[in-house]
Amino acid sequence: MSTRLRALGDPGSASRGSLRRGAPDAGRAPSRLASASRRRRLPYLLLGVLLVLGCATGGVLLTLKLGDRVTVLVLKRPVSVGQELRVSDLREASIARNSGIDVVPA
């Protein structure tokens, strides 16, 4: 038999007492604490998943809303009433479709 097996199997061995008080269980938490820790982490995990899904949904809706735009003609500079408009007086701009402004589509 090897020395190690003899030390573990021998009830009178000094090394067995040190194993009983020593490192094998020192780093591990009791099972009650481990399950309580898991129970505490689960709501945080679910809250995190819901937060990510909510932000992703908000981003998609915002992108869709901002993407609903129409190109219109606007004046580059002030013009007088009755002045004939030229192409150089106009430019294109993009505005939201539901802005409530009467527009002339480009």
N, C-alpha and C positions, 0 to 999 in steps of 0.2 A: 504494500500500500504506500502511496505517496504521503509526504508530510502534510500536504494540504487536506487530503481526505481524512487522515488520522486526526488532524486538528479539529475538523468539523464534526467528526463522528465521536470523538472522545469527550464525554461529559465533564471531565475534570480539567479540560484544557483551558488555559487562560485566554487563548485567542477566540474561543467560542463566546465568551462573555463580552468581548469587545465587538464581535459581530452583532450580537443581540442589541447593543446600544449604539452601534455605529452607523455607517453611511448608507446601507441599502434603503432604509425607510426615511432617512433624514431629509432628502430632497423632495420627497413626495408629500403632497397634501393628503389628508384623510379623505376618503371617498365622499363624506358629507359635504366638505367644503368644495370639492370639485364639482359636484352636482349643483350646488348653490351658485357657483360661479357661472356654470352653463346656463342656469335659469335666468341669471341677471344679464347675460350677454345676448340672449335670444331677442328680447324686446328692442335692444339697441340695434341689432342686426336688421330686424324687420323695419324699424324706423329709418334706418339708413337706406334700405331698398326702396321704401316708399318715397323718401326724399329724392333719391336719384330718379325714380320714375316720374315724380311730379315735376322736377326740373326739366326733364327731357320732354314731357308733354307740353309744358309751358314754352319751351324753346321752339318746338315744332309749330305750335299755334301762333306764336309771335312771328315766326318766319313766314308762315302762310298769310298772315294778316298784312305784313309789310310787303309781301310779294305781290299783293293785289294792287298794282299801280297802273297808271295810264300815262301815255306820253301826250303832252299838250303844247301848244304854241304860246309863248310869252314874249313881251316886248323887252328888247335889250336896253332901250333908253326911253325916256319920256317923249311922247309925240303930242302934237296939238290936235285939237278937234278939227276934222276936215282934212288933215294932212294925209297925203297918199302914202300908204305903207309900201316899203320895199322889202326884199328878202333880207337885206342887211339890218333891218329894224327888228327882225324876229329871231327867236332861238327856240329850241325844244327844251322842255323840262319834264320831269317825271313827278307826278303827285299821286296821292292815295285816291283810289277810285271813289270811296265814300267820304270825301272831305267836305261835302256840302257846298262846294264852289261850282258855279256854272262855268263850264269849260268848252273850248273848241278843240276837238280831237285833232291831233297832228296828222 
